[in-house]
């Protein structure tokens, strides 16, 4: 049995709702995003072994997600290692622009999974893979690895761990209410949708009770 990677994406942010590209910019989690993180953490607890290492992109939305996940795991003593090499792709001059505005100006990119990387001054796929390879090479030799990263960097990381082609990398989905377990070149997706919906409903009920 090989080591296991648990790959998570940060929860929904305000920029996600506004359909703005974030890249190296940051936006805090929405109430739904916090509920997603709690639901993922609760589900993750059933799969983790006794020894694990917890890494998060150093961007605020990933750290915020990781802190909520850690609380749901009941592992307050486990350090969250903030790792710049897990940051989202830099999306250059398109950061903070809305997706509809970009698509309207660039209809030629419709249907391309990697359309984000056409942004002027964007970080390349190979550059991101290089920093991820550097991080992978320096991981401790034993224990599960929990990773809270981003949509596009998550695609690149899962692709590396699964030895996917460039084209197949971009066919992967980008859930914020699920996580992926990767072991021995195989992937299992764990969906947390129902738990998220319940958590959001509970949050709304609590808000109404306060009012």
N, C-alpha and C positions, 0 to 999 in steps of 0.2 A: 504493500500500500504506500503510495506517494504522499507528499504533503498536500494539504488542502488549502485552496485560496477561496476566501469569501469576498466577492466583489460587489460592492454597494455603490449606488449613485446617491448624491445628496438629495434631500427632499425638495419639494416645489418651493421656488423663490418668487419674490415679487416680480423680478424680471421675466421669469418663466410665464407668469400670468399675463404680463404686458407684451409677451412675444419679442422681448429684446435679447439680443445675443450678449452673453456675459464674458466669455473668455477669461482673461485675467482680471476683469472688473469683478465686483461682488455685489450681491443683493441678499438680504436676510430671508430666512424661511418664512413662508406664510403659515397660518394656523394649520392648513392642510399639510404643508410640508413637515411641520413638527409632528403631526399625527402619523404621517408616513414613516418618519424616523422611529417613532415609538413602536409602531407595528412591526417594522423590520427588525428592530432590536429584540422585541419579544419573541418573534419567530426564530431569529438567529440563535437564541439561547438554547433551543432544542437540538441544535446541530453542532455546536462548538465543543471541542474537546477541552480537557482540563488545562492545557497549555496553549496559549495563543498570543500573538503579537498584533497590536492594534495600530494601524497606520491611517493617516488622513492627509489628503491634500492640505497644504498650508493656507488655502483660500478660506475665507470666513464661513461661507455656506457649507463647506465640507466639514470644517471643525465643529460648527454648530450641530450639524447632523450627527457627527461622531459622539459628541457629548451626550446627546439625547439617546443614542443607541447604547452607549456605555451604561447610562442610568437604567435603561430597560433591562440590560443584562445583569444588573446588580453587581457590577465589577468596578466599583469606584476606585479600587486600588490599582487597576490596570492603567498604565500611562498611555495616552494618545500621542503617538509620535507624528509630529507635523512635518510632512515631507514635501518640499517644493517640487521634487521630480514627479509627483502625482498630480500637479496642477493641471487645469484644463488647457487645451490648446490656446495659444494666443491667437485671437481672430483679427488682429491688426486694426485697420481702419473701420471695420464693421462692428466693433464692440460698441454696445449701447444703441445700435440701430435696430429697428424692428424687422422681423423676418418678412412681413408683407411688403415693406418698402424696398428691401433688397431684391425680393423675387420679382417685383413689378419692374425693376430696372434691369434685371438679368434673366429674362425668360429662357435664355439658352441653357440655364442651369437646372431647369425643371427635370425631375426624375433622376438627378445625380445624387447619390447618397453622400458624396464627399463635397457637396457644393460649398460648404462652410470654408473649405481650404482655398477657395478662389478669392478670398478677401485680400485686398492689397496689404502687404506686410504681414500676412498670417504666418504662423509657425507651420512648418511642413510636417507631413506624416513621419518622415524619416527622423526628423529632429526629436519628435516626441518619443518615438520608439527607442531612440538612442538614450534619452534620459531614463526611460523606463527600464531598459536593459541594465543601465548602471545601478539603478535601485535594486533590481532583482538579484544582481550579482553580489550585493552586500547584505542580503537578508541573513538572519541567524539560521543555523543549520537545521534546527528542529522546531516543531510547534506549528499550529495553524496560523495562517496569515489573514487578518481581516483588513480590508482596504475600503476606505470611503473616498471615492473620487468623483468623476464627472461623466457627462454623457459621452463625449468624444474620446477623452483619455481612457474611459472605461472600455470603449470599443477597441482601442488600440491594445490595451492590456489583455483583454480577453482573447483577442486575436493572437497575441504572442503566446499566451499560455496554451491555446488550442491549436497553434500552428496553422492558422487560417490564411488564405490568400488575401491580397488587398481587397479584391472585389467582395469576398465573403465577409470580411470585417465590416463592411458598410451595409451588409444585409442584416446585421444584428439589431435588436431593438434596444430602446433606451429607457427602461422603466424606472420610475421613482417609488413604486410600491411593490418592488420585488428585489431579490438578490440572487446571485449566481454562485454555485459551488463548483469549483473546478479542481479535478483530481485525475491524475494519470491521463491527461489529454481528453477528458470527457467533462461535459457540463450538465448541471442540473439547475433548473430555474425554480425558485421558491416564491410563489405569489403570495402577497399579503393584502390583496385588494379588499377582501371582506373586513379584515381587521382595521384597515384604514378607514373604510366607510363608517364602521362602528365608532371609531375614535373621533372622527369629525362630528358625528351626531352627538356624542357625549359632550364634546367641547361646546357645541351650539347650545345644548340644553343647559350647561353650566353658565354660559353667558346670559341666557334668558333668565335663569334663576337669580343671578346677581342683579339684573335690571328690575 
